[in-house]
Amino acid sequence: MRLDEIPLTTLHGEPTTFGAYADKVKLVVNVASRCGLAPQYEKLEQLQKTYGDRGFTVLGFPSNQFLQELGSEDAIAEYCSTTWGVTFPMFAKTKVNGRSQHPLYKELTKAPDAAGKAGRITWNFEKFVVTPDGSVHRFRPKTEPDAPEILDVITAALPQ
């Protein structure tokens, strides 16, 4: 399946596809409200504010596969809005690993990280930069959203 054909459901239950963001540089992140890495939301939102009007978007995918996400989509939306001021698109809870893995993550996890390792998501806040030409760049959870290696990929793919 092509990335652009993959169906998605927003945090508010609305159907869409990954293709709805085809013309943008996308930073796809599996997020979790109760994770020690949750402060990364602040940097994700800052990236959205900095580059959002230039053809960039963060796409947040809450996941409870590491048992650190809130119970309902409403609770997640409230937490993200009130705690971090999140304005970027958020999606319904998503399985990022295993037999029920979402089709988006089946495709994204084929991409290797800087060390050449592909495969399963290791923890919350794993990041994938997907450029409009379809190339996928993978960054592990402890790599901050504003790390130079992520910013270099984002800015190189943005329209000049």
Backbone as CSV, one residue per row, in Angstrom:
resi,resn,N_x,N_y,N_z,CA_x,CA_y,CA_z,C_x,C_y,C_z
1,MET,0.840,-1.184,0.000,0.000,0.000,0.000,0.884,1.247,0.000
2,ARG,0.523,2.199,-0.831,1.256,3.465,-0.857,0.902,4.275,0.388
3,LEU,1.870,5.025,0.898,1.642,5.841,2.089,0.430,6.753,1.929
4,ASP,0.296,7.394,0.773,-0.790,8.355,0.570,-2.180,7.714,0.597
5,GLU,-2.260,6.402,0.390,-3.545,5.704,0.365,-3.987,5.235,1.747
6,ILE,-3.126,5.332,2.732,-3.416,4.773,4.051,-4.495,5.599,4.751
7,PRO,-5.579,4.927,5.170,-6.646,5.636,5.873,-6.240,5.975,7.301
8,LEU,-6.698,7.129,7.761,-6.453,7.584,9.125,-7.766,8.066,9.719
9,THR,-7.811,8.095,11.038,-8.955,8.662,11.754,-8.421,9.708,12.709
10,THR,-8.980,10.911,12.653,-8.517,11.979,13.538,-8.908,11.668,14.983
11,LEU,-8.332,12.412,15.904,-8.627,12.253,17.321,-10.114,12.488,17.609
12,HIS,-10.777,13.228,16.725,-12.205,13.521,16.898,-13.091,12.598,16.059
13,GLY,-12.507,11.504,15.520,-13.276,10.487,14.827,-13.561,10.737,13.359
14,GLU,-12.921,11.734,12.775,-13.159,12.052,11.367,-12.215,11.246,10.474
15,PRO,-12.747,10.654,9.394,-11.887,9.900,8.487,-11.079,10.830,7.583
16,THR,-9.858,10.432,7.310,-8.997,11.136,6.364,-7.982,10.114,5.852
17,THR,-6.976,10.575,5.140,-5.903,9.691,4.679,-4.568,10.380,4.894
18,PHE,-3.512,9.602,4.840,-2.174,10.181,4.915,-1.953,11.091,3.707
19,GLY,-2.619,10.765,2.605,-2.518,11.567,1.390,-3.037,12.987,1.537
20,ALA,-3.884,13.230,2.535,-4.378,14.592,2.775,-3.225,15.537,3.121
21,TYR,-2.094,14.982,3.500,-0.904,15.765,3.868,0.228,15.571,2.858
22,ALA,-0.102,15.065,1.668,0.901,14.670,0.672,1.854,15.794,0.287
23,ASP,1.363,17.030,0.238,2.207,18.136,-0.208,3.055,18.724,0.916
24,LYS,2.966,18.158,2.102,3.690,18.702,3.261,4.870,17.826,3.667
25,VAL,5.828,18.450,4.320,6.870,17.718,5.040,6.219,17.344,6.368
26,LYS,6.201,16.042,6.677,5.473,15.553,7.843,6.436,14.981,8.878
27,LEU,6.221,15.339,10.138,6.948,14.723,11.253,5.927,13.867,11.985
28,VAL,5.986,12.563,11.767,5.049,11.608,12.354,5.642,11.120,13.672
29,VAL,4.850,11.227,14.748,5.347,10.877,16.085,4.294,10.063,16.827
30,ASN,4.706,8.919,17.408,3.804,8.195,18.309,3.974,8.793,19.695
31,VAL,2.892,9.354,20.202,2.940,10.123,21.446,2.223,9.387,22.574
32,ALA,2.533,9.792,23.811,1.878,9.230,24.992,1.901,10.273,26.098
33,SER,0.735,10.559,26.637,0.565,11.638,27.607,1.295,11.413,28.923
34,ARG,1.436,10.186,29.343,2.028,9.885,30.658,3.466,9.383,30.561
35,CYS,4.099,9.648,29.447,5.487,9.230,29.222,6.443,10.300,29.731
36,GLY,7.591,9.875,30.212,8.617,10.818,30.638,9.124,11.693,29.502
37,LEU,8.883,11.279,28.261,9.297,12.072,27.099,8.213,13.047,26.656
38,ALA,7.072,13.084,27.352,5.960,13.970,26.973,6.359,15.440,26.844
39,PRO,7.360,15.947,27.587,7.763,17.337,27.350,8.203,17.618,25.907
40,GLN,8.463,16.573,25.119,8.767,16.790,23.701,7.591,17.437,22.963
41,TYR,6.372,17.309,23.516,5.222,17.992,22.915,5.517,19.481,22.714
42,GLU,6.197,20.090,23.676,6.491,21.520,23.584,7.329,21.835,22.352
43,LYS,8.350,21.029,22.094,9.201,21.251,20.923,8.479,20.886,19.629
44,LEU,7.616,19.874,19.682,6.814,19.536,18.504,5.914,20.705,18.125
45,GLU,5.273,21.305,19.125,4.397,22.459,18.863,5.206,23.650,18.356
46,GLN,6.403,23.826,18.884,7.242,24.925,18.403,7.620,24.728,16.935
47,LEU,7.918,23.493,16.541,8.192,23.206,15.125,6.967,23.519,14.272
48,GLN,5.791,23.152,14.770,4.552,23.434,14.034,4.396,24.938,13.822
49,LYS,4.646,25.706,14.856,4.509,27.167,14.760,5.575,27.782,13.855
50,THR,6.783,27.236,13.911,7.890,27.783,13.138,7.763,27.484,11.645
51,TYR,7.396,26.255,11.301,7.431,25.819,9.903,6.059,25.530,9.298
52,GLY,5.002,25.586,10.101,3.666,25.208,9.638,3.181,25.966,8.422
53,ASP,3.513,27.250,8.335,3.055,28.045,7.186,3.976,27.912,5.979
54,ARG,4.993,27.062,6.101,5.937,26.840,4.995,5.775,25.464,4.353
55,GLY,4.714,24.720,4.729,4.505,23.404,4.122,4.946,22.252,5.003
56,PHE,4.864,22.422,6.302,5.279,21.410,7.273,4.132,21.139,8.240
57,THR,4.052,19.914,8.728,3.132,19.623,9.830,3.650,18.471,10.678
58,VAL,3.395,18.577,11.963,3.571,17.452,12.877,2.274,16.656,12.808
59,LEU,2.359,15.332,12.844,1.193,14.462,12.923,1.379,13.571,14.149
60,GLY,0.521,13.740,15.144,0.641,12.999,16.398,-0.267,11.787,16.434
61,PHE,0.317,10.642,16.784,-0.410,9.382,16.866,-0.307,8.812,18.280
62,PRO,-1.299,9.095,19.130,-1.275,8.538,20.478,-1.274,7.005,20.429
63,SER,-0.491,6.410,21.303,-0.452,4.953,21.382,-0.340,4.540,22.842
64,ASN,-1.063,3.498,23.195,-0.987,2.969,24.552,-0.228,1.647,24.580
65,GLN,0.557,1.372,23.563,1.263,0.097,23.519,2.367,0.004,24.558
66,PHE,2.764,1.122,25.120,3.756,1.107,26.197,3.084,1.494,27.521
67,LEU,1.746,1.432,27.528,0.911,1.621,28.722,1.104,2.986,29.376
68,GLN,1.228,4.029,28.538,1.439,5.368,29.076,0.525,6.416,28.451
69,GLU,-0.557,5.969,27.811,-1.490,6.922,27.208,-2.801,6.922,27.977
70,LEU,-3.477,8.048,27.938,-4.764,8.204,28.598,-5.813,7.301,27.945
71,GLY,-6.928,7.097,28.645,-7.920,6.127,28.219,-8.765,6.501,27.023
72,SER,-9.112,7.766,26.863,-10.020,8.137,25.779,-9.434,9.226,24.895
73,GLU,-9.963,9.303,23.678,-9.533,10.349,22.756,-9.839,11.729,23.322
74,ASP,-10.985,11.867,24.002,-11.339,13.154,24.605,-10.318,13.570,25.665
75,ALA,-9.901,12.615,26.496,-8.910,12.913,27.538,-7.568,13.294,26.916
76,ILE,-7.199,12.615,25.836,-5.941,12.925,25.143,-6.018,14.331,24.552
77,ALA,-7.126,14.647,23.897,-7.298,15.972,23.286,-7.212,17.059,24.344
78,GLU,-7.878,16.851,25.470,-7.869,17.829,26.560,-6.457,18.027,27.107
79,TYR,-5.758,16.922,27.355,-4.395,16.981,27.886,-3.474,17.743,26.924
80,CYS,-3.511,17.372,25.653,-2.610,17.993,24.669,-2.890,19.482,24.520
81,SER,-4.151,19.838,24.533,-4.539,21.237,24.376,-4.181,22.069,25.609
82,THR,-4.592,21.595,26.779,-4.408,22.408,27.988,-2.986,22.378,28.524
83,THR,-2.290,21.248,28.384,-0.938,21.137,28.936,0.121,21.693,27.992
84,TRP,-0.020,21.411,26.695,1.033,21.766,25.738,0.584,22.742,24.662
85,GLY,-0.679,23.074,24.587,-1.161,23.997,23.560,-1.061,23.441,22.151
86,VAL,-1.218,22.126,22.008,-1.041,21.462,20.720,-2.064,21.966,19.698
87,THR,-1.552,22.366,18.534,-2.403,22.782,17.421,-2.241,21.875,16.204
88,PHE,-1.229,21.015,16.211,-1.013,20.136,15.054,-2.022,18.983,15.066
89,PRO,-2.244,18.350,13.892,-3.216,17.260,13.805,-2.850,16.081,14.707
90,MET,-3.861,15.588,15.405,-3.717,14.404,16.256,-4.716,13.362,15.765
91,PHE,-4.357,12.110,15.949,-5.153,11.015,15.415,-5.611,10.079,16.523
92,ALA,-6.545,9.199,16.177,-7.069,8.224,17.128,-5.932,7.333,17.622
93,LYS,-6.128,6.739,18.793,-5.110,5.835,19.333,-4.735,4.797,18.297
94,THR,-3.445,4.547,18.199,-2.877,3.766,17.109,-1.969,2.674,17.644
95,LYS,-2.088,1.480,17.076,-1.162,0.387,17.398,0.069,0.556,16.499
96,VAL,1.225,0.723,17.110,2.448,0.975,16.349,3.301,-0.276,16.164
97,ASN,2.969,-1.338,16.885,3.694,-2.613,16.807,2.697,-3.765,16.841
98,GLY,3.192,-4.954,16.526,2.412,-6.172,16.723,1.473,-6.530,15.591
99,ARG,0.649,-7.545,15.859,-0.232,-8.094,14.822,-1.308,-7.112,14.382
100,SER,-1.705,-6.208,15.257,-2.725,-5.209,14.907,-2.101,-3.867,14.537
101,GLN,-0.829,-3.894,14.160,-0.108,-2.669,13.810,-0.851,-1.908,12.702
102,HIS,-0.988,-0.598,12.901,-1.653,0.248,11.905,-0.867,0.202,10.587
103,PRO,-1.558,0.221,9.448,-0.869,0.174,8.143,0.189,1.276,7.971
104,LEU,-0.046,2.457,8.537,0.961,3.520,8.430,2.260,3.083,9.082
105,TYR,2.154,2.501,10.261,3.362,2.071,10.971,3.988,0.826,10.355
106,LYS,3.187,0.004,9.666,3.758,-1.128,8.922,4.723,-0.606,7.871
107,GLU,4.334,0.503,7.227,5.189,1.091,6.196,6.360,1.864,6.802
108,LEU,6.077,2.720,7.777,7.134,3.564,8.345,8.245,2.753,8.995
109,THR,7.901,1.659,9.670,8.922,0.893,10.399,9.843,0.100,9.470
110,LYS,9.577,0.136,8.174,10.513,-0.450,7.206,11.740,0.435,7.042
111,ALA,11.611,1.717,7.403,12.721,2.668,7.255,13.742,2.461,8.372
112,PRO,15.013,2.466,8.022,16.051,2.334,9.051,16.376,3.679,9.700
113,ASP,16.889,3.609,10.926,17.380,4.812,11.604,18.812,5.101,11.154
114,ALA,19.475,6.048,11.773,20.837,6.444,11.383,21.836,5.287,11.528
115,ALA,21.542,4.353,12.427,22.427,3.203,12.632,22.088,2.052,11.684
116,GLY,21.097,2.249,10.800,20.724,1.228,9.838,19.720,0.216,10.359
117,LYS,19.147,0.472,11.531,18.211,-0.471,12.137,16.764,-0.081,11.836
118,ALA,16.044,-0.999,11.213,14.612,-0.824,10.951,13.840,-1.683,11.954
119,GLY,12.535,-1.814,11.737,11.756,-2.703,12.599,10.921,-1.963,13.623
120,ARG,10.542,-2.686,14.642,9.530,-2.223,15.593,9.873,-0.901,16.270
121,ILE,8.808,-0.214,16.685,8.937,1.022,17.451,9.475,0.646,18.825
122,THR,10.491,1.341,19.289,11.124,0.967,20.551,10.489,1.614,21.772
123,TRP,9.831,2.782,21.582,9.254,3.493,22.718,8.402,4.640,22.181
124,ASN,7.758,5.360,23.081,6.986,6.534,22.695,7.910,7.607,22.107
125,PHE,7.352,8.446,21.287,8.034,9.595,20.681,9.120,9.203,19.684
126,GLU,8.932,8.062,19.016,9.769,7.737,17.865,9.283,8.626,16.721
127,LYS,10.210,9.140,15.923,9.873,10.143,14.921,10.253,9.695,13.516
128,PHE,9.375,10.064,12.570,9.626,9.815,11.155,9.362,11.112,10.403
129,VAL,10.350,11.589,9.667,10.118,12.710,8.766,9.830,12.100,7.394
130,VAL,8.641,12.432,6.863,8.240,11.949,5.545,8.140,13.168,4.646
131,THR,8.956,13.185,3.595,8.988,14.333,2.693,7.947,14.157,1.581
132,PRO,7.588,15.246,0.904,6.580,15.139,-0.164,6.934,14.128,-1.252
133,ASP,8.219,13.862,-1.468,8.594,12.865,-2.479,8.487,11.431,-1.954
134,GLY,8.083,11.274,-0.679,7.861,9.945,-0.114,9.029,9.351,0.635
135,SER,10.157,10.050,0.709,11.278,9.476,1.459,10.994,9.574,2.962
136,VAL,11.471,8.557,3.688,11.207,8.436,5.120,12.532,8.441,5.869
137,HIS,12.618,9.301,6.880,13.815,9.426,7.719,13.395,9.136,9.155
138,ARG,14.089,8.205,9.802,13.672,7.716,11.123,14.604,8.201,12.221
139,PHE,13.980,8.627,13.335,14.727,9.107,14.492,14.153,8.465,15.747
140,ARG,15.012,7.988,16.608,14.589,7.265,17.803,14.031,8.213,18.874
141,PRO,13.343,7.656,19.881,12.607,8.470,20.858,13.412,9.550,21.581
142,LYS,14.632,9.275,21.943,15.386,10.260,22.726,15.969,11.382,21.871
143,THR,15.860,11.256,20.544,16.270,12.358,19.679,15.202,13.438,19.795
144,GLU,15.598,14.600,20.277,14.649,15.700,20.479,14.092,16.176,19.136
145,PRO,12.837,16.630,19.118,12.234,17.080,17.856,13.000,18.197,17.153
146,ASP,13.727,19.015,17.921,14.477,20.116,17.320,15.965,19.808,17.170
147,ALA,16.319,18.531,17.209,17.716,18.128,17.014,18.172,18.530,15.604
148,PRO,19.445,18.910,15.458,19.930,19.346,14.142,19.666,18.344,13.020
149,GLU,19.798,17.056,13.311,19.605,16.058,12.257,18.151,16.016,11.765
150,ILE,17.196,16.318,12.634,15.796,16.387,12.222,15.534,17.702,11.487
151,LEU,16.005,18.793,12.051,15.807,20.100,11.406,16.423,20.148,10.017
152,ASP,17.582,19.503,9.843,18.232,19.492,8.527,17.335,18.818,7.478
153,VAL,16.713,17.711,7.837,15.836,17.003,6.893,14.598,17.845,6.603
154,ILE,13.997,18.419,7.649,12.793,19.229,7.468,13.078,20.436,6.570
155,THR,14.090,21.202,6.914,14.350,22.444,6.162,14.803,22.177,4.735
156,ALA,15.536,21.072,4.517,15.971,20.739,3.159,14.779,20.377,2.267
157,ALA,13.717,19.851,2.872,12.561,19.396,2.079,11.489,20.490,1.913
158,LEU,11.594,21.567,2.661,10.605,22.639,2.548,10.824,23.440,1.269
159,PRO,9.747,23.969,0.698,9.910,24.827,-0.473,10.748,26.057,-0.104
160,GLN,11.585,26.468,-1.021,12.478,27.612,-0.740,11.801,28.936,-0.985
